[in-house]
Amino acid sequence: MTTIIIIAVVVLLVLWVISVQNRLVKEDEFCKNSLKQISVQQTSRFDALETAVKIAREENAIEGENYEKIIGMRRPAASANPTVAEINAQESALGGFAARLMAVAEQYPQLKGTQAYQDAMKKYFEFEENVRLSRMTFNDTVTKYNRDVRAFPASIVASMLGFPVREYLADRPEKADLPEDLFKR
């Protein structure tokens, strides 16, 4: 009888470990997917800004050398497995890029009045909102994952199987420097 109880306890323990491992794998995949979604949105947002820069160049609002510098700021955002550091670096580059372009547009009213430029910037702001929502989703997903990785007794399984605590995306400090009406467009 004691042997049956011991076997039952061991089987239940193994089933519990498998259950925790499966849950952690699922949550880890959600984290990876959320990060990849941000990367895809960043790429689309950069494409919209690049279009706006091309239009600015055609309107002679940006010299060729500055155009090349701005386009050179593009970092590969759509890597197969982007990291939090890569996403944060891309956010920083995009924030600086957008701020420079908007400063140029302020100096050239004819550029701001161009329908193609307005359309490109509208697309940029749409993708900006998508990135914002994707960042919130990622940080929420990481919160759930980290809570499971750190909470006892699942933390024992997580540490045994090598599930690390994940890093959150950083807040965008340059966003505070953008004009207040930037997101009202």
matplotlib code that plots the C-alpha trace (Angstrom):
import matplotlib.pyplot as plt

x = [0.0, 2.8, 4.5, 1.3, 1.0, 4.7, 4.2, 1.0, 2.8, 5.7, 3.4, 1.4, 4.7, 5.9, 2.6, 2.8, 6.3, 5.2, 2.3, 4.4, 7.0, 4.3, 2.8, 6.3, 7.1, 3.7, 4.3, 7.9, 6.6, 4.1, 6.9, 9.0, 6.0, 5.1, 8.7, 8.7, 5.4, 7.1, 10.0, 7.6, 5.7, 9.0, 10.0, 6.7, 7.0, 10.5, 9.3, 6.7, 9.4, 11.7, 9.0, 8.5, 12.2, 12.2, 9.4, 11.3, 14.4, 12.3, 11.0, 14.7, 14.0, 16.7, 20.1, 21.4, 24.1, 21.6, 19.2, 21.9, 22.6, 19.0, 18.5, 21.8, 20.2, 18.0, 18.9, 17.8, 14.6, 13.0, 15.6, 14.4, 14.7, 14.9, 16.1, 14.8, 18.1, 17.7, 14.1, 15.1, 18.0, 15.6, 13.1, 15.8, 16.9, 13.4, 12.6, 15.6, 14.8, 11.2, 12.1, 14.7, 12.3, 9.5, 12.0, 12.8, 9.1, 8.6, 11.2, 9.6, 5.8, 5.5, 6.7, 4.2, 1.5, 2.4, -0.3, 2.2, 4.2, 1.0, 0.0, 3.4, 3.3, -0.2, 1.0, 3.9, 1.5, -0.6, 2.4, 3.6, 0.3, 0.7, 4.2, 2.8, 0.1, 2.6, 5.0, 2.2, 1.2, 4.9, 5.4, 2.1, 3.1, 6.5, 4.8, 2.7, 5.7, 8.0, 5.3, 5.2, 9.0, 9.5, 6.5, 7.0, 6.7, 6.8, 10.1, 11.8, 10.8, 11.7, 15.2, 15.7, 14.7, 16.5, 13.6, 15.1, 13.3, 12.7, 13.6, 10.9, 11.1, 12.4, 10.2, 11.0, 12.6, 12.8, 9.0, 8.9, 10.7, 8.2, 5.6, 2.3, 0.2, 2.3, -0.2, -3.3, -2.8]
y = [0.0, 2.4, 1.7, 2.7, 6.0, 6.8, 6.0, 8.1, 11.0, 10.7, 10.5, 13.6, 15.5, 14.6, 15.7, 18.9, 19.6, 18.9, 21.2, 24.0, 23.5, 23.6, 26.8, 28.5, 27.5, 28.9, 32.2, 32.4, 32.0, 34.7, 37.0, 36.2, 36.7, 40.1, 41.3, 40.2, 42.1, 45.3, 44.7, 44.3, 47.5, 49.4, 48.4, 49.6, 52.9, 53.4, 52.7, 55.5, 57.9, 56.9, 57.8, 61.2, 61.8, 61.0, 63.4, 66.0, 65.4, 65.9, 69.2, 70.2, 70.5, 68.0, 68.0, 64.7, 64.3, 64.7, 62.3, 59.6, 60.2, 59.9, 56.7, 55.4, 55.5, 52.6, 49.5, 46.0, 45.8, 42.6, 40.1, 36.6, 36.9, 40.5, 41.3, 43.9, 45.8, 45.8, 47.0, 49.8, 50.8, 50.9, 53.0, 55.5, 55.8, 56.1, 58.8, 60.9, 60.3, 61.5, 64.5, 65.6, 65.1, 67.1, 69.9, 70.1, 70.1, 73.1, 75.0, 74.2, 75.0, 73.8, 70.4, 70.2, 71.2, 68.3, 65.6, 62.9, 64.1, 64.3, 60.8, 59.4, 61.1, 59.8, 56.3, 57.0, 58.0, 54.9, 52.7, 54.7, 53.8, 50.2, 50.1, 51.7, 49.1, 46.3, 47.5, 47.5, 44.0, 42.8, 44.3, 42.8, 39.4, 39.7, 40.6, 37.4, 35.3, 36.8, 36.3, 32.6, 32.2, 33.9, 32.6, 29.6, 26.6, 27.2, 29.0, 25.7, 24.2, 27.4, 27.5, 23.7, 24.1, 27.3, 29.8, 33.2, 36.3, 38.5, 42.2, 44.8, 47.3, 50.7, 53.8, 56.1, 59.2, 61.1, 61.0, 63.7, 66.1, 65.7, 68.4, 68.0, 67.9, 65.3, 62.4, 64.4, 64.2]
z = [0.0, 0.9, -2.5, -4.3, -2.4, -3.1, -6.8, -6.9, -5.3, -7.7, -10.7, -9.5, -8.9, -12.4, -13.9, -12.0, -13.3, -16.8, -16.4, -15.1, -17.8, -20.6, -19.1, -18.9, -22.5, -23.7, -21.8, -23.1, -26.7, -26.1, -25.0, -28.1, -30.3, -28.7, -29.2, -32.8, -33.4, -32.1, -34.5, -37.4, -36.5, -36.1, -39.6, -41.0, -39.1, -40.4, -43.9, -43.5, -42.2, -45.1, -47.5, -45.9, -46.1, -49.8, -50.3, -48.3, -50.5, -53.6, -52.2, -51.5, -47.8, -47.0, -48.7, -50.1, -47.5, -44.6, -46.4, -46.5, -42.8, -41.8, -43.9, -42.5, -39.0, -39.9, -37.9, -38.8, -36.8, -38.2, -37.1, -36.5, -32.7, -31.7, -28.2, -25.8, -26.3, -30.1, -29.8, -27.4, -29.7, -32.6, -30.6, -29.8, -33.4, -34.6, -32.1, -33.1, -36.8, -36.5, -34.4, -37.0, -39.9, -38.1, -37.4, -41.1, -42.0, -39.7, -41.6, -45.0, -45.0, -48.6, -47.5, -44.7, -47.2, -49.6, -49.6, -50.1, -47.0, -44.9, -46.0, -45.1, -41.7, -41.1, -41.7, -39.4, -36.6, -37.2, -36.9, -33.8, -32.1, -33.2, -31.6, -28.4, -28.1, -29.0, -26.3, -23.7, -24.8, -24.5, -21.0, -19.8, -21.2, -19.5, -16.2, -16.4, -17.4, -14.7, -12.1, -12.9, -13.1, -9.7, -7.8, -5.5, -6.2, -10.0, -9.5, -8.6, -11.9, -13.8, -12.3, -12.9, -16.5, -17.2, -17.6, -16.8, -15.7, -18.8, -19.2, -19.7, -22.6, -21.4, -21.4, -24.3, -22.6, -25.9, -26.1, -23.5, -25.9, -28.7, -29.3, -27.4, -30.5, -32.1, -31.5, -32.2, -35.9]

ax = plt.figure().add_subplot(projection="3d")
ax.plot(x, y, z, "-o")
ax.set_aspect("equal")
plt.show()
